[in-house]
């Protein structure tokens, strides 16, 4: 919780956990902002892996086509 503001930490450690709506919205917004960067990073990594998978599939398809062309019977 080191990236969270002192106000958020104070509200989070409140023993009776009773917050008014403005305090609740402040906590919710700060919690969402703290997690937005992580989610965007995961989305970018997922997209990169998906593209790498498509590239590998494309390369494999070309390789298999070349192999199949080489293995077909030669008719003279």
N, C-alpha and C positions, 0 to 999 in steps of 0.2 A: 504493500500500500504506500510505498514511498513516493510514487508519482502523484498521489492524490493530495489535494489541498488540506491544510490544517483544519479548515472549517468542516470539510467532509469527514475527516477523521474524528473530529469532535462530535459531530452528529452521529456517526457510526458507532462510537463507543458510548453513546447515551444509554444509560441502564434501563430506563423505562420504555425506550423505543417509541415514544409518542412524538410525532413530527406534525407540524402543520403543513398545509399543501405547498407553500412556497419552499419550505425546507425539503420536503419530499421531492419536488421538482428539481431543486438544486442538486440533491444527491443523485437523482436519476440521470440528469444531464451530465454530471461529472463522471459517473460510472460508464455511461455510453461513450463519452469522449475518450476515456481511458482504453476502451476496447475497440474503438473504430480502427486504429492503426493496425492492431493485430489481425482484425478481420480482413482489411484490405491486403495485408501481406499474404494471408492465406489464399485469398482470391487470385492474386497475381501468381503465386506459386502453382496453384491448381491450373490456371490457364497455360502457364509455361510447360507444365508436365503434359497437359493435353496436346499442346502443339508438338512437343517432342514425340509423343506417341503417334500422332498423325504422320510426322516426318519419318519415323521408324517404319510405319506401315507402308508408306510410299516407297522407301528404299527397299524394303523386303519384297514388295510386289515387283519392282524392276528386277531385282536379283532373281526371283523365281521365274520371271518371264525369260530372262537370259538363259537360265539353266534348262528350262523346258525347250527353248529353241535349240540348244546344243544337244539335247538328248533325243530329239525327234529323229526318226529314221531318214536317212538321206536316200532320195530316189533319183536315179540317173536316167 
